[in-house]
Amino acid sequence: MTPRMTDYMERAAAGMKPLFTMEAAIGNSPLERELVHLVKLRASQINGCAFCIHMHVSEALRDGDTPLRLHMLPAWRESSLYSQRERAALAWTEALTLVAESGAPDGDWQLVEAAFDPDERAWLSLTIGAINLWNRMQVGFRAAHPLELPVAA
């Protein structure tokens, strides 16, 4: 895959700076880091963003999540590895990531209301919106993800 544009951050610096500020705010939000990683990773999987999948798996592992939970994430509905709160967040992530198809169902929102306070609901939705923006930029520009190349013998 050939990147389409590698200097977009510099070319749109005035627009990119607020995105990084938003990411810092999300990192300081009332949402648990582990939950934020799951949300970002699940949206990135749905959107097919290799760059973001690589980054969010690495960050989640660094912050203490397990390889098994990350491996099972595409099948979270059939797995007992995720809490009710995580399941509500993942359902909302899928609903908003696929909003043209889902219409953000009331049932998914009711799960969010039951698991998150109003401030957390706002931060969760912002986090989902933010990762979807990043995914679209990385996929659109064909951003190359870091590769771990085998060492020659």
Secondary structure as UniProt FT lines:
FT   HELIX           8..11
FT   HELIX           13..27
FT   HELIX           33..47
FT   HELIX           50..62
FT   TURN            63..64
FT   HELIX           67..72
FT   HELIX           73..78
FT   HELIX           84..97
FT   HELIX           99..102
FT   HELIX           106..115
FT   HELIX           118..140
FT   TURN            141..142
//
